[in-house]
C-alpha cells in the first residue's frame, strides 16, 4: 500500500537535515596586565567580573563606588623553586561585580594579568 499526499507517494520525500545549537553566547572581556588605567579611556565604565589570567598581584585604586580608602584586592598565584622545594603562593582567582565609573583610576601591580568580563 502506498500513501499519496498532494500527488507525492511515500517514496518521493525530501529530507532536510536541521542542526539546532543552543550554546550560550561566548562572553569575552578585556585582559589588562600591570599598569595604570583610567575608566572611560582604557576601559569602559560598567560592572565587571574580574578573573586572574596569570601571575600574582594586586588590583587597587581610587574607585568611587568603594569610598575611602578605595579598592584593593590581591589575586592570582605564583610559585618559585627554592633549593629542592617549590613554594606556591595563591590568592583569590576571581572577584565579582567590580563597579567602575568614568574617571576612576586603578592599578594592576606585580605580575598579575586580569580579564575584565562585563557582568
N, C-alpha and C positions, 0 to 999 in steps of 0.2 A: 504494500500500500504506500502511495506517495502522497505527501501533503502539497497543496498548491496554494500559495499566498500571493495575491496580486500578480499572478502569472509566473511565479518562480516556484520551481519544485524544491524539495528539501536538499537536493544535491548541488544546487547553484546558490551558494551563500557566500558572503564576503566576511572574512574575519579581520577585524581591525584590532591590533594589539594596543592596549591602553596601559600607560605607565603613570601611576599616581605616586608622587613623592610627597611625603608630609613631614619633612625635616624642618626644624625651626631655622629661621634665617640666621646666618652667622654674624655675630656682633664682633666687630673689631674696634680696637681703640688706637690710641697713640702711645708709643713707647718712648719714654724720656729717660736719659741717663743723668749722671752727675752734672749739676749746673744750677743756674738761677733762672726762674721762669716767672713771667708776668701774665696773669689771666687776662684774656682779651687780645693779647699779642702772640703769645706762644701756644696757648691752649684756649679753647672757647670756655666761657662761663657755663656752669652746669653742675650736675651731681654725678659723681663718678665712683665706680668700684675700682680699687687700686690693687693690682696683683704684682708681686715681686717676680720679675722675669729672670733676673740673675743678680749675683752679688749680695752684699750686705751693707746696710747703711741706714740713713735717717732721712725722712721727709719732714721738713719743718718750715714754718713760715708765718707771716702776718696774714692770717685768713680771717676776714671779718666775722664769719659765722661762728668762730670759736672764741672770740673775745681775747682778753689778756690771760695768760701770757702767749697766746697764739696756739698753733697746732704743732705737735711733734709726735712722730711715730717711727719706731725702729722696725725695719722689715728685712727679710731675706735670710740668707745663710752663707756661710763660708767655712772652709776647712784649711788646715795647714799641717804639714808634716814637721814634727819635731823629733829629731833622732829617729827612733824606730816606731814612734807613735803618731797617730793622726788625731788632731784636735779639731772638733767641729763646734761651730757657734751657730745657733739657729734662733730666729725670731719669728714673728708672725709672717705669714706668706701673703695675706690679703687684708685689706681694710675696705669696708663697705660704706657707701653713701657719704663720700667726702664732697662737701658743698664748696664750690669755688665761685667767687663773684668777680666781676670785672674790676681790675685794679689790684686784686690780691697778688702778693708776691710770695713764692715758695722756693725752697731749695731742696735739691736731692744731693746727698753727700755720700762720700766714700765710693764704693764700687757698685752701688745699687742702681739697677735699671728697673723701672716700674711701667706697667701698662695701665693706662687710664681708660676704662671702658665706661661709656655713658650708661647710667643706671636709671 
